[in-house]
Amino acid sequence: MGIAAGVSLVVGLLTLLAHVLMIAWTYRDATRRSSHPAFLWALVVFFAPLFGVVLYLIFGR
């Protein structure tokens, strides 16, 4: 395994971690602050991570 493969692995894992953390944060925040179902907001963030968080911040709170 070369240096490029190792760097790619680390970047991929960090991206996956960020995605999971965005979903978890949105779900937890939506259960407290949103009148819409938190599960639906989590699905929006799952399918469109950055756009979904922006949508949640505009319409979900």
C-alpha positions in Angstrom: 0.0 0.0 0.0 1.5 3.3 -1.1 1.3 6.7 0.5 -1.5 7.8 -1.8 -3.7 4.8 -0.9 -3.1 5.5 2.8 -4.0 9.2 2.4 -7.1 8.2 0.4 -8.2 5.8 3.2 -7.8 8.4 5.9 -9.7 11.0 3.9 -12.5 8.6 3.1 -12.8 7.6 6.7 -12.9 11.2 7.9 -15.6 11.9 5.3 -17.6 9.0 6.5 -17.2 10.1 10.1 -18.3 13.7 9.2 -21.4 12.3 7.4 -22.4 10.1 10.3 -21.9 13.0 12.8 -24.1 15.3 10.6 -26.9 12.7 10.6 -26.6 12.2 14.4 -26.5 15.9 15.2 -29.5 16.7 12.9 -31.6 13.8 14.4 -30.8 14.8 18.0 -31.4 18.5 17.3 -34.6 17.8 15.4 -36.0 15.7 18.3 -35.6 18.8 20.6 -36.4 21.7 18.3 -38.4 20.7 15.2 -42.1 20.1 14.9 -41.3 17.8 11.9 -40.3 14.1 12.5 -36.6 13.9 13.3 -36.3 10.6 11.3 -37.3 12.5 8.1 -34.7 15.2 8.7 -32.1 12.5 9.3 -33.0 10.9 6.0 -32.7 14.2 4.2 -29.2 14.6 5.6 -28.4 11.0 4.7 -29.2 11.5 1.1 -27.9 15.1 0.7 -25.4 15.8 3.5 -24.4 19.4 3.2 -27.6 20.5 1.4 -29.7 18.6 3.9 -28.1 20.3 6.9 -28.7 23.7 5.3 -32.3 22.8 4.6 -32.8 21.7 8.2 -31.3 24.9 9.6 -33.5 27.0 7.4 -36.8 25.1 7.5 -36.5 22.6 10.4 -35.9 24.8 13.4 
